[in-house]
Amino acid sequence: MKSVHFMFALSLCISIGYAHKCYQCYSTKSWEHCATKEVTCPGEEDHCVKVKIEKNDTQHFSKGCSAKSKCKAHESCKSSDPPVECKLHCCSGDLCNVATVPMVSAIMLLVCALVAFIREVSVW
């Protein structure tokens, strides 16, 4: 009976570890050329990050792990000297940095507005 109590007490001291996973890649061409692989994030890096940087007519595409504090600190990564355009997206789910940075197409926005207008007019 003592061994059962000892095993129970020992099991309370064991913590279950959770390994956060993200996609990791780097490219200077496009998201499609970003050779994506799954990685287990180390230590406190509990977020996935996706970054597109444009500097001196060169683009850099990157995915990887990051700490939440670093995501908040780098939310505005644009610079005017030298001019740097930056799009950064942090997320907290496993493998959540899979897709490209979402962009709204002006043509699709126009088509949706036109369809909504036609449907509204046809109801009258």
C-alpha positions in Angstrom: 0.0 0.0 0.0 2.9 2.3 0.8 4.2 1.8 -2.7 0.9 2.8 -4.3 0.9 6.1 -2.2 4.5 6.7 -3.2 3.7 6.2 -6.9 0.7 8.5 -6.7 2.8 11.2 -5.0 5.5 10.8 -7.5 3.1 11.1 -10.4 1.9 14.5 -9.0 5.5 15.8 -9.3 5.8 14.9 -13.0 4.8 17.7 -15.3 3.6 17.1 -18.8 5.6 19.1 -21.4 4.0 20.7 -24.4 6.1 21.2 -27.5 4.9 24.0 -29.7 5.4 23.5 -33.4 5.8 26.0 -36.3 6.8 26.0 -39.9 10.3 27.4 -40.6 11.7 28.6 -43.9 13.5 31.5 -45.6 13.5 32.7 -49.2 14.4 35.9 -51.2 12.1 35.0 -54.0 8.5 34.2 -52.8 6.4 32.3 -50.3 6.2 29.5 -52.8 10.0 29.2 -52.8 10.2 29.1 -49.0 11.1 25.5 -48.4 8.9 24.9 -45.4 9.8 22.4 -42.6 8.2 21.7 -39.3 10.2 22.6 -36.2 9.7 22.2 -32.5 10.0 25.6 -30.8 12.5 25.9 -28.0 11.8 27.2 -24.5 9.6 30.3 -24.3 9.0 30.6 -28.0 5.3 29.9 -27.8 4.2 31.7 -31.0 4.7 31.2 -34.7 5.8 34.1 -36.9 5.6 34.9 -40.6 7.5 37.9 -41.9 7.9 39.6 -45.3 10.5 42.4 -45.5 11.2 44.6 -48.5 14.5 46.5 -48.4 16.5 48.0 -51.3 14.4 46.3 -54.0 15.0 42.9 -52.2 12.3 40.8 -50.6 12.8 38.4 -47.7 10.3 35.8 -46.7 10.6 34.0 -43.4 8.6 31.7 -41.1 9.7 30.4 -37.6 9.2 30.5 -33.9 9.0 33.5 -31.6 8.2 34.6 -28.1 4.9 36.5 -27.6 6.9 39.5 -26.2 9.0 39.7 -29.3 5.9 39.6 -31.5 4.5 42.6 -29.6 7.8 44.4 -29.7 8.1 44.0 -33.5 4.5 44.6 -34.5 5.7 47.8 -36.3 8.9 46.8 -38.1 8.8 49.5 -40.7 11.6 51.9 -41.0 12.2 55.1 -43.1 16.0 55.2 -42.9 16.8 53.1 -44.7 13.4 52.5 -46.2 12.1 49.1 -45.1 8.6 47.8 -45.7 7.6 45.0 -43.3 4.6 42.7 -42.8 4.7 40.6 -39.7 2.0 38.1 -38.5 2.2 36.2 -35.2 -0.1 33.4 -34.2 -0.3 31.0 -31.2 -1.6 27.6 -32.6 0.5 24.7 -33.7 1.7 25.1 -37.3 -0.5 28.3 -37.7 2.0 30.1 -39.9 1.3 27.9 -42.9 -0.3 30.3 -45.3 1.0 33.4 -46.9 0.2 36.8 -45.4 -3.4 37.5 -46.4 -4.0 40.3 -48.9 -7.4 41.6 -50.2 -7.6 41.7 -53.9 -9.1 45.0 -55.2 -10.7 43.1 -58.1 -12.4 40.6 -55.8 -13.5 43.4 -53.6 -15.1 45.2 -56.6 -16.7 41.9 -57.8 -18.2 41.2 -54.4 -19.6 44.8 -54.2 -21.1 44.5 -57.7 -22.7 41.1 -56.9 -24.2 42.5 -53.6 -25.5 45.6 -55.5 -27.1 43.4 -58.3 -28.8 41.2 -55.7 -30.1 44.2 -53.9 -31.5 45.8 -57.1 -33.1 42.5 -58.2 -35.0 42.2 -55.0 -36.8 45.5 -55.7 
